[in-house]
Amino acid sequence: MTIDAIREFIAADLQAVDRVIRTRLHSDVVLIRQVAEYIISGGGKRLRPALLILAAGAFGYRGPHQHELAAVIEFIHTATLLHDDVVDESALRRGRPTANSLFGNAASVLVGDFVYSRAFQMMVSADNMRVLQVLADATNVIAEGEVLQLMNCRNPDIDEDGYLRVIRYKTAKLFEAATRLGAILGNASREAEDAIAAYGIHLGTAFQLIDDVLDYSGDHTTTGKNIGDDLAEGKATLPLIYAIKHGSAGQAALIRHAIEHGGLADLSAVLEAIRQTGAIDYAREQAGTESRTACAALAALPDSKYRGHLLQLADFAVTRTY
């Protein structure tokens, strides 16, 4: 299953979201336009806006607010990317130079702030306190996740539960917010809203776990990232955590040293340790469990094409190669 069929199903809605994005990104400040246009036009799956549209459709909503809120979700995501690349000192994203490598760290941080604040202007225009509550809570939790990740950088002692907490805050929370907003637009019951929000958080967790897998097993021409980027930044993701726990004493010491010091001097040996311990298979299994849990949560929703595509999206999250 590819995401193309899902995009085709909601193509008109995604085009409407893109029009909102272009309009709302306008600024009289030239540098803001340049940086914002660069990051928005850099591709990406538009997965989070798609989630909101599919969730709204699953509850029968077809109005214009979904396009505005889907753009808000994408703006929040875009702002976190701009800030993340500065924090991580990243030079490549989706196969292109990062905004900070082209425009500088200061410009990336400040334009990220602009995109965040524009998202909040758009939230207010929805004139719905539940929408504001969901998005305000989500942005706060995401910020906590960013700080947790920073605290755990170069920390080989983080365990699986600690790592899952980071990715549920940093990544999965915005997936949850997107699906919950769709339910709110569709006037869903609180039970149904909570069910599709659970789908979102488990889907987001599965998505991030596969990102972790692809960092050690993907093709850089497909993923747009180099193998071992997370290791170079000292990030202890699930494949490394598992390999430390289940590898030999020598392998554990090697991986711990690599996390503590960053860089890729030991990449080949780390990749071999990951292979020998079955860490990639384990991480894929955990992602599969999250995906199945997400799908189970959709049992509370009425059958529809929108629900079917949400199920397909959960499959895509764990079978993708990019």
Sequence and secondary structure as in RCSB ss.txt:
>XXXX:A:sequence
MTIDAIREFIAADLQAVDRVIRTRLHSDVVLIRQVAEYIISGGGKRLRPALLILAAGAFGYRGPHQHELAAVIEF
IHTATLLHDDVVDESALRRGRPTANSLFGNAASVLVGDFVYSRAFQMMVSADNMRVLQVLADATNVIAEGEVLQL
MNCRNPDIDEDGYLRVIRYKTAKLFEAATRLGAILGNASREAEDAIAAYGIHLGTAFQLIDDVLDYSGDHTTTGK
NIGDDLAEGKATLPLIYAIKHGSAGQAALIRHAIEHGGLADLSAVLEAIRQTGAIDYAREQAGTESRTACAALAA
LPDSKYRGHLLQLADFAVTRTY
>XXXX:A:secstr
  SHHHHHHTHHHHHHHHHHHHHHT  SSHHHHHHHHHHHTT    HHHHHHHHHHHHTT  STHHHHHHHHHHH
HHHHHHHHHHHHHT  EETTEE HHHHH HHHHHHHHHHHHHHHHHHHHHT  HHHHHHHHHHHHHHHHHHHHHH
HHTT TT  HHHHHHHHIIIIIHHHHHHHHHHHHHTT  HHHHHHHHHHHHHHHHHHHHHHHHHHHHS HHHHSS
 TTHHHHTT   HHHHHHHHHS HHHHHHHHHHHHH SSTTHHHHHHHHHHHTHHHHHHHHHHHHHHHHHHHGGG
S   HHHHHHHHHHHHHHH   
